[in-house]
């Protein structure tokens, strides 16, 4: 899973860069994700808006790779705004098994 941090006004150049990067992933792109439009946090005190954050999570995508090194190679061309974080996800258990 790739988490995208930061925001940049979506100019045609920015949108082209993102489209080109997503296109370069080919079959490795499992889920193109989404851009987040609002944020909240749920704590024992209830739900609260996060407010202004210096580097909010603004989107995600899921890619398939054989290793973390392979995932980092795929992500290396991302049009980074502030940063991306790459996490390895375990396969969910198969309930039919």
Secondary structure, DSSP 8 states (H G I E B T S, - for coil): -EEEE------HHHHHHHHHHHHHHGGGEEEEEEE----EEEETTEEEE----TT-EEEEEEE--SSHHHHHHHHTTS--SSEEEE--------TT-
